[in-house]
């Protein structure tokens, strides 16, 4: 599975952006070959909106990007702000009970590593970190995205409420020390709310 993340920053009207995603972008995404789902999340404190879309193949992802160029520009006109795009492989995903959905808290952590160490780090993450996260109260989901060519990626975990989110943030601080010893570096963590979407 392949992923695209479109990050809109400096958004002037988040509600207009959410409505655009629900009423215009999502129906268009459903029409694209290889579409496997999309979600929108927001950080109201910083005026950010992110759209994650999933695709069966890298070619499907690229074809949809070209086909939706016009709607992306329309979205910027509706809500304001600037857009950046990241392309990734979905390394793995875990879904809790209940699964992630609107209203859930999303914790996104950018990561970077030597491309040669991607497979080793992913295996260690699956074996040691994922079980810890899944067993935490309030867990609803985990998704790991990676660009194998650059070594850049992100991990998103989804939580049921503020208390479980806060606990996850504290637990992550300890795990970062272990990962740093393997050459993994971390970007600034983003706390978001899932506002809309569907996964197949």
C-alpha positions in Angstrom: 0.0 0.0 0.0 1.2 3.5 -0.8 0.3 6.8 0.8 0.2 10.5 0.0 0.1 13.2 2.7 -1.0 16.7 1.7 -0.3 19.2 4.5 -2.0 22.6 4.4 -0.5 25.1 6.7 -1.5 28.7 7.5 -5.1 27.8 6.8 -7.5 30.7 7.3 -10.8 28.8 7.4 -10.4 25.2 8.6 -14.2 24.5 8.6 -14.3 25.5 5.0 -11.4 23.1 4.3 -13.2 20.2 6.2 -16.4 20.8 4.2 -14.4 20.9 0.9 -12.8 17.6 1.8 -16.1 15.9 2.7 -18.2 17.3 -0.1 -15.8 17.6 -3.1 -12.4 16.0 -2.5 -13.6 12.6 -1.0 -16.1 11.9 -3.8 -13.4 12.7 -6.4 -10.9 10.4 -4.6 -13.4 7.5 -4.6 -13.5 7.7 -8.4 -9.7 7.2 -8.8 -8.2 3.8 -9.7 -6.6 2.1 -6.7 -8.1 4.4 -4.0 -8.1 2.6 -0.6 -9.2 5.4 1.7 -8.5 8.9 3.0 -8.7 10.8 6.3 -8.5 14.5 7.1 -7.1 15.8 10.4 -6.7 19.3 11.8 -4.6 21.2 14.3 -6.8 24.2 15.1 -4.1 25.8 17.3 -1.7 26.2 14.3 -4.2 26.4 11.4 -3.1 23.1 9.8 -5.1 20.5 7.9 -3.7 17.2 6.6 -5.2 14.8 4.2 -3.8 11.2 4.1 -4.8 9.1 1.1 -4.0 5.4 0.5 -3.4 3.7 -2.9 -3.0 0.2 -4.1 0.1 1.0 -6.2 2.6 3.8 -6.6 1.3 4.3 -10.2 -2.3 4.7 -8.9 -1.0 7.3 -6.4 0.8 9.3 -9.1 -2.1 9.1 -11.6 -4.5 10.5 -8.9 -2.1 13.3 -8.0 -2.1 14.5 -11.6 -5.9 14.1 -11.9 -6.6 16.1 -8.7 -4.3 19.0 -9.3 -7.2 21.3 -10.0 -9.2 20.4 -6.9 -6.1 20.9 -4.8 -5.7 24.4 -6.0 -9.4 25.0 -5.5 -9.1 23.8 -1.9 -6.3 26.3 -1.3 -8.5 29.1 -2.7 -11.3 28.1 -0.4 -9.4 27.9 2.9 -6.2 29.7 2.3 -2.7 28.6 3.3 0.2 26.7 1.6 0.4 23.0 0.7 3.2 20.5 0.7 3.1 16.9 -0.4 4.8 13.8 0.8 4.8 10.3 -0.8 5.4 7.2 1.3 5.0 3.5 1.5 2.7 2.3 4.2 5.0 0.0 6.1 2.3 -1.3 8.5 -0.9 -0.5 10.2 -2.6 -1.6 13.4 -6.3 -1.0 14.1 -7.7 -1.0 17.6 -11.2 -1.4 18.9 -12.9 0.9 18.3 -11.0 1.9 15.1 -9.8 5.4 14.5 -12.6 7.8 13.5 -13.8 11.4 13.7 -13.2 12.9 17.1 -10.1 10.7 17.9 -6.8 12.3 18.8 -4.0 11.8 16.4 -0.3 12.0 17.4 2.0 12.4 14.4 5.8 12.1 14.8 8.1 12.7 11.8 11.2 10.5 11.7 14.4 10.3 9.7 17.0 7.6 9.3 19.7 6.3 7.0 17.9 4.6 4.1 20.1 1.6 4.5 18.7 1.0 8.0 15.0 1.3 7.2 14.3 -2.4 7.2 16.2 -3.1 10.4 14.5 -0.2 12.2 11.1 -1.2 11.0 11.5 -4.7 12.3 12.7 -3.5 15.7 9.8 -1.1 15.9 7.3 -3.9 15.1 8.8 -6.3 17.6 9.3 -4.0 20.5 7.4 -0.7 20.2 4.2 -1.7 18.5 3.2 -4.2 21.3 3.8 -1.4 23.9 1.6 1.0 22.1 -1.2 -1.5 21.3 -1.4 -2.4 25.0 -1.8 1.2 26.2 -5.3 2.3 27.4 -7.2 4.3 24.8 -5.3 3.0 21.8 -7.3 3.1 18.6 -4.7 2.8 15.8 -1.2 3.1 14.5 0.2 3.7 11.0 3.8 3.8 9.9 4.8 5.6 6.7 8.3 5.6 5.2 10.1 6.8 2.1 12.7 4.1 1.5 14.7 6.3 -0.8 15.2 9.2 1.6 14.8 7.5 5.0 12.1 10.0 6.0 8.7 9.0 7.3 6.2 9.4 10.1 4.4 7.4 12.7 0.8 8.3 13.6 -1.0 6.9 16.6 -4.6 7.5 17.4 -6.1 7.8 20.9 -9.6 7.8 22.4 -9.3 10.8 24.7 -7.0 13.5 26.1 -5.8 11.3 29.0 -4.7 8.4 26.8 -3.0 10.9 24.4 -1.1 12.5 27.3 0.1 9.1 28.5 1.2 8.2 25.0 3.3 11.4 24.7 5.1 10.6 27.9 5.8 7.0 26.9 7.1 8.1 23.6 9.8 10.3 25.2 11.4 7.2 26.7 11.3 5.2 23.5 12.9 8.0 21.6 16.1 7.6 23.5 16.3 4.0 22.4 15.6 4.9 18.8 18.2 7.7 18.8 20.9 5.1 19.7 20.1 3.5 16.4 20.5 6.7 14.4 16.8 7.6 14.2 16.0 11.3 14.5 12.7 12.9 15.2 10.9 16.0 14.0 8.4 18.1 15.9 5.4 16.1 17.1 2.0 17.3 15.9 -1.3 16.7 17.9 -4.4 16.6 15.7 -8.0 15.7 15.6 -9.4 13.3 13.0 -12.4 15.1 11.5 -13.5 13.1 8.5 -12.7 10.2 6.2 -13.1 6.5 5.3 -10.8 3.5 5.0 -11.5 0.4 2.9 
